[in-house]
């Protein structure tokens, strides 16, 4: 796979939660720190960096301020340092229950406290000096084994997960990190959890829960016995090995999961590269050759389509569309026009992509008709986590409504029918009620239209024509007039 924009290792951002369920916060005023916030927002987000001296210590940088946490010899803490000095170095000591103790490396004292009474002066670890790591990234991603340079995916035939994929292709490569009881679970695309012995189970039992550890910007997953997940044997089966300290075999990268889609033309056939370099509507089933990785440019909002054969769609002489480009250029960019349940694509020559009589694609139309419209289906999100401007979408306690400002998230199930999606939660299907309210207890599925408007973000349109957005009340509502701002969801 080309590396020009397709492979992006996620920058690990997280919050630190103390024993009273409050988040470590970096304030702009006076660069003070406290543990008063009940939820994870910008001021509560931190990035872990390795010690420039290549030692065991790490640095904590505020994502909000861009400055480093420090602890002086007398225990005073702040987030003021623009460049990391000696007082910014901490040792992370993972505890058996999954929490971290943070020890000042130069002074040997432990960091903790409550509210605005934080210090780094404790000589021993008590509950007040223990912190839970809560990832602030979107939890759906690809997992890459550092040692094998292979992607983890579900192997349905062997009933296991294995690190043996050259590319994270298809729905089987999607993993969802589930935050549960201060630990994390790895959930496969079919909603099962990975146990440390390699089994896949339907409930997150003790052996399916892991403590996260960071080493040189990489992730390691420690099980309840203190052993680490690693690819084992020729097949790369993912299970806990013998090691009680993470080496290269136990380290993983989390990579951004771009949408993978299939497209159906007016002849009811899938677009494919199965029979050569020309993109043609000539297949009756969706498999690898009919699956395309879709990436939206941050600035132009135009998209590229990358094929399993290793090439981008590109406009060629006489208006043809071939999957042969190895680099992104103007000719590989397509403008998407959302037309209800269908989408039209405009190429760099200003003309619309259409299906010719032989099924091949060409950018040769000035207007959109039946042959210029395609059904676009997202295939690598059978389970869905949505995050908006204020937080994640989650069921409201004791209600059939949905919150949009939570630090924790619920996982929803996604199904597809004729250009529209149905979303199901634990109480039933999503449906829109009076005055734009969105509930999650419907007995019948309601159709929602997904419009992929920006990189990593989707606008969701209800049957009323309004877009779903998070309002001032924190409730999910279908009352947005435009697919922007609070009506865009990270997915």
N, C-alpha and C positions, 0 to 999 in steps of 0.2 A: 504494500500500500504506500503511495506517495506520502511524504511527510509534510507537504506544503499545505498545512491547515487541517488535515484530516485527523491526525493524531495529536490530541491535546491532553497532557497529563493535568488532572485537576489540582489546583493549588488547595492544599488541605487547610480549610478554615474551620474554626470550632469555637464553642463557648465552654467556659469552665463553671460548673455548678457546685456550690458549697453544700454543707450538711443541712442547711435550712432551705434548700431549693432556690437559692438566689444566685444570679449570674455575676461573674467578675466583670466590672464595668470600668472603662477608661473614660474619664470626663475631660472635656475640652478645657474647662475652667480650672486653672492651676495644675493641670495634668495629674489630678488626684485619681485614685482608684478606690472603688467600694464594691460591696457585694449586696446590692439592694434591688436589682432589677428582677422581676418575676418571669421575664421572657427574653428570648434571644433575638436581638436586633443588631444594628450596625455597631453601636458602642460596646456591645458585649462580644464582638467577634475578634478572634485572635488567630495569628499565623505562627506556626512553630518553625524556627530556622535552626540549622545546625551551627555549632560553635565554629567561628572562622579558624580557630586554632586546632581544629580537627580532634578536639577532646570529646569526652562523654557528655559535656554540658550542652544545653540548648538555650535558645533565646526565644522570648515571647514578644512578638510585635503586634501592637494594636492595629487591626485592619482599618479602623476608623481614623486614628491619628497618624499612623505610620511611624510611631515612636515605640521605644522598647521599655518593657517592665524592668525595674531595678529594685534592689534591696540593699540598703546601707548597713554598716556594721551595727548600728544601734537599732535595727529592725524596721526603720522607716521605709515605706514602699512608695513608688510613684511610677508614672508612665511618661517620662519627660525626655529621655535620652534620644537624640536624633541619630546618634551612632552608638553601637553597642560597646560598652566598656566592661571593666572587670565586674562591677556590681550587677550586670545584666545576665550573668551566667547562672543557670539553674540546672540541677539534676532532677530528672523525673524518676520517681520510685513507684512503679505500679504495685498496687496492693491486691491481695487475693480476691477482694470483692469487686475488682474492676476499676476502682478509683485510683487517682494519682496523689502522691505526696510530692510537693515541690520544695526542694532544698537548695538554699543559696550555696553555690559551690565555694565561693571564697570565704564565707562566714560560717557555713555548716548549720545554719538555723533553718526552721521550717516555716513556710508561708501559709497563713490562714487567718480566720477571724470571721466576723459577721458585720453586715451593714457597712458603716464607714469606719469601723474599728479593725482595719486590716493591718497586719504587721508580719514581719519575717524574723521572729525572735524566739519562737518555741524551740526548746531543746529536744522535745520528743513529739511523736505523732499522736494526736488525739483526733476525734471526729471533726473538730474545727479546722484541722489541717488537711482534710481530704477533699479532693475535687473530682467531680464526674466530668468526663469529656463528652461533649455533645456536638457532633459534626454540624457545621453550618452550610455545607454544600448540599446541592440537590442529591438525594440518596440513590438515584438510579444511574448506573454507570457500567462501564466495562472494567474487568479486573485482569491485569497483565502480570504474569509471573516474571519477576526480574531475571531470575537465573535462566529460565528456559526461553524467554522472549516469546511466549505463547499465551493466548487469551483463554480465560476460563469460560467454559460453556456447559450447558446441560447436555448430557448424553442419555437420551431416553431409553435407548436399547440396553445400555449397561446399568441404567438406573443410578447414575452417579454424575458428579461434576468433574471435569478434567481440564487441565491446562494444556491443550494440544491444538488450538486453533491459530492458524497463521494470521487470520483477520477476524475481527469480532462481527461475523456476518450472520444475519438472521436473528430471529427472536431468542434463540437459545443462548446467545451471548449476553443477554441483559441480566444484570443482578441488581437487587434492591436491598439496601442496608436498612434493617429494621432496628430502631432504638427501643430496647426492652429491659426494664429493671437495671438500669445503669450499664448495660452491656449491649453489644450489637449482634444481630443475626444476619446471615446471608440467605436471602430469599431468591429462589430460582423463578424463571418466567412462568412456571406452572404452579406457583404459590407454595412450593415446598421449602423446607429449611434444611440447610446442610449441617449434619452432625460431624463431630470431630473424628468419628470412626468411618466417615465416608458415606453413611446412610443419608437418605433424604426422607424427612418426616413432615407430617402435616401440621404439627404443633411445635412451638419453640421450646422444646424441653431443655434441661440444663446443659446437655452436651452440644446443643445447637447455639449456645450463647458464648460470645467471645469478648475479651478485653482488647481494645485497640492499643497498639504500641507504634511509635514512630521512630524511624531510624534513618537518618540522612535523607529526609523527605519522602521515605517510603513507608508503607503500612505493613504491620504484622498482626496476625490474629491469634491470641493466646486463649486456649480452652480452659475449662475448669480444673484440669489437672496440671496446668502450667506448661503444656506443650503447644507447639505452634503448627498452624496449617501450612502445608507445603504440597507441591505436586510430587507424587510417589510413583515409582515404577515407570516402565516404558510408556504406558498410556497417560501418565501425568495425572492419575487420580488424585483429587484433592481430599486430603485427610491430615490429621495431626500426626507428625512424625515423632521421632524420639527426642529431638532437641528441646532443651529447656531454655535456650538462648537463641534469639533470631540471627541466623546467618543469611547469606544471599539467597539460599533456597526458600527461606521463609518470608521473603519480602515481595511486596506487590505494589504496582502502580494502579491508581484509579484513573480511568480515562473517560472523557466526555462521551456520552452516547448520543450520536447524531441520529435524527429520524431516518429510518429505512422504510421505503415505500414501494408499492407496486402501482402501476397505472393501467387502466383499461380504456381502450378506445371505443369509438362508436360501433365497431363491428363485434363488440363484446369479447374481444381478445386482449390478452396482456401484452404490453410492450416488452420486448425481449431482445437480447443480443445472442440468443442461442445459435443462430444460423449465420453468424458473421459479425462484421463491424457495424453494419447498418442497424439502427434502432428501428424495429418493425413491430407492428401489432399482429402477431401471428401465432400466439400460444394460448392453449386452453387451460393451463394450470400455472400457479405461481410457485416457482422454485428459485434457486440461486440466480439463474440467468435472467429472471424476471424481477429481481429485487435490485433497487437502486438506493444508494446512500445519498440523502438530500442535505445539502448544507447551504444556509442562507448567509450572504455577506452582510456584515454588521453595518456598513455604510450605505450601500446601494439598495439593500433588501432584496436583491436578485439572488437566484439560487443556482446551484450546480447539481448535476446528477452523476454519481460515480457508480460504475458497474462492477460486478464481481469478477469480470475479466481484466480489470485493472486500468480502465480508461474513463475519462469524463465524456459526457455528451458534448459534442462540439459542432458548430455550424461549418459545413464544408462548401466547396464550390457547387454552384447551381442549387444551393439551398438545402442540401441533404443534411441529415443529422446522423453522425456516427459516434461510437463510443471509443475514440482513439486518442484523445488528448491526454498527455501525462502531466500537464501543468494547467493551472487556472489562468484564463485569459478572457478578453472581452467576448470571444466567440463561444466560450463555455458557460456564459451567464445567461439566464433566462428570467424574464419578468413574469411573475404569476398574477393572474387575474382571477379572483374568486367569484364564481358565478353559481351561488347556491350550492347544490350538491356536486357541481362540476368545477373544473379549473381549466383555464386556457393559458398557454405559454407563448410569450413573445420573445423571439430570438434577437440577436444583436443587430440584424439587418432591418429591424423594425416591423417584421412580419410575423404573423402567428404560425405556430407549428400545427400542421394538419396531417391527417392520415390519407395517403394516396390510395388509389384503387388496389395496388399490389400489397398494401399494408405498411409500406415504408413511410417513415416520417420525413417531412420537408417543411421548412419555414418559408411558405410561399403564399400565404393568405393575407388579405388586407382586412378581412372581417371575420367575426366568429360565428360559425354555424355549427351544425352537428359534428362535422368531421374535425373541427378545431377544439372540441370539448373532450376532456378526459376525466375519468373517475380516479381520484387519488386516495389510496388507502394506506394508513400508517400501520405497519405490521409488528414493530418491535416495542409496543407498549400495551401488552395484554393486561398488565396491571399498571395503574397510573397514580402518580403523586404530583400534586399541583402546588406551586408556590407563587404567591403574588408579591406585591410591593411591601405588604405588612407581615407576611408570614405564610405558613402552610394552610391548606384547606383541611379541615378536620370536623368530625361530627360534634355538634354542640351537646353537652351533657344534658340528659333529660329532655331532649328536643329532637324534632325531625329536621331541624335546620342545620346549616353548615357555617362554621366559623372560617374566616379567611386570614386570621392574624395570630395563629398558634405557632409555638416553637416545635411542637410535635406534629406529626402528620398521620393521616389515615391513608390506607392503600385502597384504591377503587379499581373495579374491574371494567374493562372497556370492550365493547363489541361493535361490530360494523355492519351496516346494511345500506347498500345503494347510495353511497356518498355521504352517509350520516353515521353518527356514533351514538351508542347508548351507554350510559354510565351507571354502574351499580355499586352501592355501598352495602354495609352490613344490614341495613334496615329495608332495603329495596332499591328501586330505580330512582335516579334523579328525575324530578319533574318540576315544572314552573307553575306557580299558583297565581293568585290574585296579586296585583300591584307589584309584580316582578319577583316575588319571593321564590327561592329555590329550596325544595325539600328533597329528602333522600329516603322516602318510604313508599314510593310508587309501586303499585302492583303491575302496572304496564310500563313498558319502556317508552320513553319519549326521545325523539330524535334531536340531536344537537349537531351543528355544523362546526367542524374544526378548520380554522384558517391559519396556516403557518406563516405568520407575518414577519417575524424577526428571528434571528438566530437563537435557538433554544427556547422560543416563546410562541405560544399559540393563543389565538383569540377564539372563544367558544360562543357560538351564536345560538340563541334559543328559537323556538318556533315563532315567537312574537317578532323576530327580526332584531331584537335587542341583544347586546353582548353581556356575558356574565362578568361581573366585577365585584371587587370588595368595597363596600361602602364605609361611611364613617362609623356605622354601628358595629362593624366587624362581621356582618353577615353577608353571605353570598347572595347576590341579587342579579336578576336579568333586566338591567335598566341602563346599560351602557349604550351610548349612541355611536361611538367610534371604537375601532379595534386598536386602542392605544392606552398607554398609562396603566391604570388599575384594571383595565380589561385585557391585559396581556399576562399570560401564565407560563412560568417555567415548568417544563414537563419532562 
